[in-house]
Amino acid sequence: MGLPSIENRTVGDCIKHIVMWNVAGVSETEKDQAAAAIKSRFEGLRGLIPGLLHLEIGVDFSRVSYACDVVLYSEFSTKEALDAYATHPAHLKVRDELEGMRIARHQVDYVQDVEAVASSSGRALSSAV
C-alpha cells in the first residue's frame, strides 16, 4: 500500500494540517495559562491567511500522561496555501510570541478528497433511509 502523493490531488481535495503540542509549565495552572495563550493567538489568525479555510484549537481535558496538551486542526485550499501559511507574517508573529511555551510538537499534513467523502456520506445516508 503506497502513501498518497500531494502531486496527485484533484480539485476537490482539501489539505489538512494538524499540529499537537505539549506546553511548558511546572504546575497545572502554568500549563493551563500556556494552553490558553496558544489557543488565543492561533484563533487570532482566522481570516488573515489566504487559503486557510478552517482553523480550530482544542485544549486537552483528559490530563492522561500520554496526551498532548493542545491541538491545532486546520484546512487549506491547496498545498501552496499551506506553504504560504508557514511563512505568512501573521503566523510567524504568533510563533515568535509563543516561543518557549511549547516544549514538544507533532505534525501531520495530509490530503482528503472531499468529493469522495461527500459521495460516501451520500451513500450512507441513502442506504439508511
C-alpha positions in Angstrom: 0.0 0.0 0.0 1.5 3.3 -1.1 1.1 6.6 0.5 -1.0 9.3 -1.3 1.0 11.8 -3.2 0.3 15.5 -2.9 1.0 15.8 -6.7 -1.9 13.5 -7.5 -4.6 15.6 -5.7 -7.5 16.9 -7.7 -9.7 20.0 -7.5 -12.0 18.5 -4.8 -9.1 17.8 -2.4 -8.6 19.6 0.8 -5.2 19.9 2.7 -5.5 19.0 6.4 -2.7 20.4 8.7 -2.8 19.1 12.3 -0.3 20.1 14.9 -0.2 18.9 18.5 1.9 20.4 21.3 2.9 19.8 24.8 3.1 23.0 26.7 5.7 24.3 29.2 4.8 24.7 32.9 5.6 23.1 36.2 2.1 23.4 37.7 -1.3 22.7 36.1 -2.0 26.5 36.4 1.1 27.3 34.3 0.2 24.7 31.7 -3.4 26.0 31.6 -2.1 29.6 31.0 0.2 28.5 28.3 -2.5 26.4 26.5 -4.9 29.4 26.8 -2.3 31.7 25.2 -1.7 29.3 22.4 -5.4 28.9 21.7 -6.0 32.7 21.8 -3.1 33.6 19.5 -3.8 30.9 16.9 -7.6 31.7 16.8 -6.5 35.3 16.0 -5.2 34.0 12.6 -8.7 33.4 11.3 -9.5 35.5 8.3 -5.9 36.7 7.9 -4.3 33.9 5.9 -5.3 33.4 2.2 -6.4 29.8 1.6 -6.9 29.0 5.3 -10.4 27.5 5.1 -10.9 26.4 8.7 -8.9 26.7 11.9 -9.8 25.3 15.3 -7.8 24.9 18.5 -8.6 22.3 21.2 -7.2 22.1 24.7 -7.0 18.6 26.2 -9.1 18.0 29.3 -8.2 14.3 29.9 -4.9 15.0 31.7 -3.7 11.5 30.8 0.1 11.3 30.7 0.4 10.4 27.1 -1.9 13.1 25.7 -0.7 16.3 24.0 -2.0 19.5 25.7 -3.1 21.4 22.6 -4.1 20.5 19.1 -4.5 22.8 16.0 -6.8 21.4 13.3 -6.7 23.4 10.1 -7.8 23.0 6.4 -6.2 24.7 3.4 -7.4 25.1 -0.1 -4.1 24.0 -1.7 -0.6 22.8 -0.8 0.5 26.2 -1.9 -1.8 27.9 0.6 -0.3 25.7 3.4 3.2 26.6 2.2 2.3 30.3 2.2 0.8 30.0 5.7 4.2 28.7 7.0 5.9 31.9 6.1 3.0 34.4 6.4 3.9 37.3 8.7 0.9 36.9 11.0 1.7 33.2 11.5 5.4 34.0 12.1 4.4 36.6 14.7 2.3 34.1 16.6 5.1 31.6 16.5 7.5 34.2 17.9 5.1 35.2 20.6 4.7 31.6 21.8 8.4 30.8 21.8 9.1 28.7 24.9 5.5 27.9 25.7 5.6 24.8 23.5 8.0 22.0 24.5 7.1 19.2 22.1 5.5 19.4 18.6 3.9 16.7 16.4 2.5 17.4 13.0 0.6 15.6 10.2 -0.3 17.1 6.8 -2.5 15.1 4.5 -4.9 15.3 1.6 -8.5 14.4 1.9 -10.6 14.1 -1.2 -13.8 15.9 -0.1 -15.7 14.7 -3.1 -15.1 11.1 -2.1 -16.2 11.9 1.5 -19.3 13.6 0.2 -20.3 10.8 -2.1 -19.5 8.3 0.6 -21.7 10.2 3.1 -24.5 10.4 0.5 -24.4 6.6 0.0 -24.5 6.1 3.8 -27.5 8.5 4.1 -29.4 7.0 1.2 -28.9 3.5 2.4 -30.1 4.4 5.9 -33.4 5.7 4.6 
